[in-house]
Every structure is written in C-alpha cells, then in structure tokens.
Amino acid sequence: MTETTESVVITIPDKTSFTFHEATTAPSEGEEFVVDHFRELTVKISGSSTSREVKFYAIDENGEKSVLSGTNKKDFQLASSTLNTNEYWDFDVAGVFKVMFEVSSVNGDVSVKGIAVS
C-alpha cells in the first residue's frame, strides 16, 4: 500500500491596501484594520476639506483604544494626530491587534487610506 502526502502551500500577501475613510464629511471612527502579520503601515490623508482633525489609535483584543504615534513622511515629526491633508504617515504596527484613524472633526471631505506590508 502506498501512502501519499500532499503539500499545501499557503501564500501570505506581503502587501495589502485598506480604506479607513472614503470622502467622509462627518466625524467618524471609520473602519478598523486587523493588523495580523503586517509590520508597517503607510497612511495617506487626503481630500478637499478646509479643516479636519484625524487621530491615530491602536485597539487591543478587548476593544480598548490607545493613542498610536506615527511619523510624518514630510518632516519626520512624530505625532498622534494631524490637522493637515495631502500627507503621508508611517506607523510601526508590529504587535498591534487593530488600528483606527478617527476623523474627530471635518469641514468638507477627507479620505484616509493605507498600505500595510509584512
């Protein structure tokens, strides 16, 4: 009797895109991104709003929010929120369960989109 074993190959994506907010015009917590095996996240904040505030959060397994700091790619300043638009932010998310970008105020529309890499 011959026994055969099949090898199963699982491909883990090394990069994924995620939309936290798409042209939102009202304050909102937006979508939560489950970090999983990803280690770094780059987020672009854009839109036609004349004013806005976006706050950065990590969320643990119990749903508790904690402030998350990121690095602005323009001037390398560290912050946990921004009042600006048309800018990119980098986040080290290794070991974080979920991340969220809360639009706490907006006049116009703002979008927040990210790309996570492992």
C-alpha positions in Angstrom: 0.0 0.0 0.0 1.4 3.4 -0.9 0.7 6.5 1.1 0.8 9.9 -0.4 1.0 13.2 1.3 0.0 16.4 -0.4 2.0 19.5 0.3 -0.2 22.5 1.0 1.2 25.9 0.1 -0.3 28.9 1.7 0.7 32.3 0.2 0.7 35.2 2.7 0.4 38.5 0.9 3.3 40.8 1.6 1.2 44.0 1.0 -2.4 44.9 1.3 -4.5 48.1 0.8 -7.1 49.3 3.2 -9.6 52.2 3.3 -10.3 53.7 6.7 -12.4 56.6 5.4 -13.6 57.3 1.9 -14.6 61.0 1.4 -16.2 61.2 4.8 -18.0 64.5 5.6 -18.8 63.9 9.3 -16.8 62.9 12.4 -16.5 59.1 12.4 -14.2 56.4 13.8 -14.1 54.8 10.4 -13.1 51.2 9.6 -10.7 49.2 11.8 -7.8 47.4 10.3 -6.8 44.0 11.8 -3.0 44.1 11.7 -2.5 40.3 11.6 1.1 39.6 10.3 1.8 43.0 8.9 4.6 45.1 10.5 4.4 48.5 8.8 1.6 50.8 7.7 1.7 53.8 5.5 -1.4 56.0 5.5 -2.3 58.8 3.1 -4.7 61.5 4.4 -6.3 63.4 1.5 -9.5 65.3 0.5 -10.9 68.7 -0.2 -11.7 69.6 3.4 -10.8 73.1 4.5 -10.2 71.8 8.1 -10.0 68.4 9.7 -8.5 66.5 12.6 -7.5 62.9 12.3 -6.5 61.0 15.5 -4.4 57.8 15.4 -5.3 54.8 17.6 -4.3 51.2 18.3 -7.0 48.9 19.5 -6.3 45.8 21.7 -8.2 42.5 21.8 -10.7 43.9 24.3 -11.6 46.8 22.1 -9.7 49.4 24.2 -8.3 52.3 22.2 -4.7 53.6 22.9 -3.0 56.6 21.2 -0.8 55.5 18.4 2.1 57.7 17.2 3.2 57.9 13.6 6.0 59.6 11.7 5.1 62.3 9.1 7.0 61.4 5.9 7.3 65.1 5.0 9.2 66.4 8.0 9.8 63.2 10.1 7.9 64.6 13.1 6.2 62.2 15.5 2.6 62.8 16.3 -0.7 61.0 17.3 -3.0 63.2 15.2 -2.9 65.7 12.4 -4.8 68.8 11.3 -3.3 68.7 7.7 -4.2 67.0 4.5 -2.4 65.6 1.5 0.3 64.0 3.6 1.7 60.5 4.3 2.3 58.9 7.7 4.3 55.8 8.7 3.3 53.5 11.6 5.2 50.6 13.2 2.2 48.2 13.8 4.1 45.0 14.7 2.4 43.5 17.8 -0.7 45.7 17.5 -4.1 44.0 17.2 -6.0 46.7 15.2 -5.5 50.3 14.1 -8.1 53.0 13.6 -7.9 56.6 12.3 -10.7 58.7 13.8 -11.9 61.8 12.0 -12.9 63.9 15.0 -13.8 67.0 13.0 -14.1 67.8 9.3 -15.3 70.7 7.1 -15.6 69.3 3.6 -14.4 65.7 2.9 -11.4 63.7 4.0 -10.2 60.2 3.0 -7.8 58.0 4.9 -6.2 55.1 3.1 -3.4 52.8 4.0 -1.0 50.2 2.7 0.3 47.6 5.1 3.4 45.5 4.5 4.8 42.5 6.3 
